[in-house]
């Protein structure tokens, strides 16, 4: 690894040249498995979608936030513009693009020839090459185009010319240092005859080491080969050396045209869809094995990673305590921890997240938590066609170069672990104008995550603490930390090349500090205000036509749907809406009111720019009701706006107060103005936020599920009351059929009494039995190790009825099995609150499958579409029952049955579709 002493054995410095030539002819570069990304400027029309906290729906972008965002953008643009003047501050000429010519070569007496063999991945080599050019420049040497070491972990045989534009590299630096592609013939013969003197320079050296110790070797041997290039220069050197390193890194090392064009193509594809964040997700197998970090891994995976660590001899540390290492902040974040962190930063769930990394250990299963929170996950392999990617596919360094380009242009760059790409990209983004790079403080972050998971911190406390801990870690101007004699403790030069950036030190221009500080303050304020309770729009002023009181009936989701409709109607009629008073049906045994389920203050204030909502009637109106009866009506189902304008509004204007005694399906699905449809969505997905206890408990269930991997929510409608209401008795014994029939006849409000179960099932109007559900899940290819969360009431005779499903999918869970009795106790007697917990889990799941239609099924599917078309398999029960019967009677084989089931559900997975 690194050299610990400056001395080395002279007699071991010579090697046979034929061996060197063979070794250098195939130059392998260790590719960064975790590719970093660098962000670009934020466009004004995209800014509002970047950092607004939206859970479970999306808070509206308020006018005050628009003003704040505008100020931020203007300041940011000024900062970017001024940053581009970094080499000519105070000058009348600003150079934006490379000149169309190259500078004349510098004339100097050549003191020798430097051959270097770079080691490490793409970005470790990149930094090393910059150092080698600086050494050659100030020792007046001639540099041979660097060779790349093929003995690295990733076995990439790319040459320098395969990654960087070698001619541009040579010509663009000609005014500073002479660079040649090969040794002159005279020296090649000399080396073949006498051998090549090779040495590894001492790590973290200053220039005096090269002047006093290394330079005499060139005088003696004329040609010297450096066998290592990583970290061979210190972080803090004279300005002229630092600026030389920057010039090589940011100007001379241009990727080949093929890589540049393909990188730009990826960026164009991403930009067409809006802003994007690059996530440098370091969770590859080799990284976990090397670091000894096993958070999120099962025992089999831990053993596999340990074997890999012991199998690689140059990884010196073998015995590692993963718990201590994680607590010290020395482990990469897991995908689940990453999802929690992004949410804590208020990153919009709709944001495109570009994964710059190698293969994630555990594959899609490990990414499930991140995918659930941020469904727009992409990588180069999903954005490009196989033919586009083929030229680079087997070359890890070229693949890393593509990620590097995408990272530089991103709106936000966030690495989950330190490493050469994370460091080099952050520095490059600073050089391009202090582009936003969130450098995670893993020591603090892991502690906060653990406190949130164990319930010590509530979500809002956790989110605020995460933001506060990173307020000064966003890529803004800062002074590089120095620890003389301890270079590994210092800030890395290539992470913060301050000598090459707009000045921030005393005695130099300070505009960057002023602008960036103002920008940082405004950005932190915006993130904070986006989540505080008073971040709401101003009240809409209008003359109210009266008061509308509503009494929603039915289950939780029926109420939720119709409340959203009533908000739209109140807005259209310009009336004041009173917070709903729930009707309590005798079959639901739930006395919860609106405020017991939904955050009433959030509901009122989040919609106040559209409609006035009061918790109760004003005292004057209450007094009025004491002397005259409250007028009520039953609005027509699926009514048009014309109906409400002609039939309802006059009654409100005449009486002053009107009660809707029923609210279910009282507004048409289609034919309404777009603004009103959007208001229905806004009320449903944003304003109807559950109370804090419900939200926190639902989130806890989700987090516990995520720790186990991806999960499926099965909305299994096989409760006794549903079977009685529908008259479906498939799979029931005679005694059970008689029992549910008796229940149906006991409910006077259920009008249909004689029901022919067989015909109803043939029409697809019955729920699937648990046994049939097991068959369907298997046919759809659902892994039998998947955690299946049952979102439902009490399954009828569940001990017997669930046997087949439990045998096929042993990881069946419910909220009752996942929470402690004391955690569930506040909700246990309230069906609506219990349903709300299931709702939260359902919208966060990787896959949602309802076995029967109903209000929850419709509401959840719509909500999952709103959150980014999450996978929802809407079963075609009419066709499905036919296939199940054919499979059971032997007409279809299992393969035929499975193929048919998948075929009929190809277009029923929650993807975009036109409403019918």
Buried (B, 14 or more C-beta within 10 A) or exposed (E): EEBEEEEEEEEEBEBEBEEBEEBBEBBBBBBBBBBBBBBBBBEBEBBBBBBBBBBBBBBBBBEBBEEBBEBBBEBBBBBBEBBBBBEEBEEEEEEEEEEEEBEEEEEEEEBBBBBBBBBBBBBBBBBBBBBBBBBBBBBBBBBBBBBBBBEBBBBBBBBBBBBBBBEBBBBBBBEBBBBEEEBEEEBBEBBBEEBBBBBBBBBBBBBEBBEEBBBEBBEEBBBBBBBBBBBBBBBBBEEEBBBBBBBBBBBBBBBBEEBBEBBEBBBEBBBEEBBBBBBBBBBBBBBBBBBBBBBBBEEEBBEBBBEBBEEEEEBEEEEBEBEEBBBEBBBBBBBBBBBBBBBBBBBBBBBBBBBBBBEBBBEEBBBBBBBBBBBBBBBBEEBBEEEBBEEBEEBBBBBBBBBBBBBBBBBBBBBBBBBBBBBBBBBBBBBBBBBBBBBBBBEBBBBBBBBBBEEEBBBBEBBBBBBEBBBEBBBBBBEBEEEEEEBEEBBBBBBBBBBBBBBBEEEEBBBBBEBBBBBBEBBBEBBBBBBEEEBBBEEEEEEBBBBBBBBBBBBBBBBBBBBBBBBBBBBBBBBBBBBBBBBBEEBBEBEBBBEBBBBBBBBBBBBBBBBBBEEEBEEEBEEBEEEEEEBBBEBBEEBBBEBBEEEBBEBBEEBBBBBBEBBBBBBBEEEBEEEBBEBBBBBBBBBBBBBEEBBBBBBBBBBBBBEBBBBBBBBBBBBBBBBBBBBBBBBBEEEBBEBBBEBBEEBEEBEEEEBEBEEBBBEBBBBBBBBBBBBBBBBBEBBEEBBBBBBBBEBBBBEEBBEBBBEBBEBBBBBEEBBEEEBBEEBEEBBBBBBBBBBBBBBBBBBBBBBBBBBBBBBBBBBBBBBBBBBBBBBBBEBBBBBBBBBEEEEBEEEEBBEBBEEBBEEEBBEEEEEE
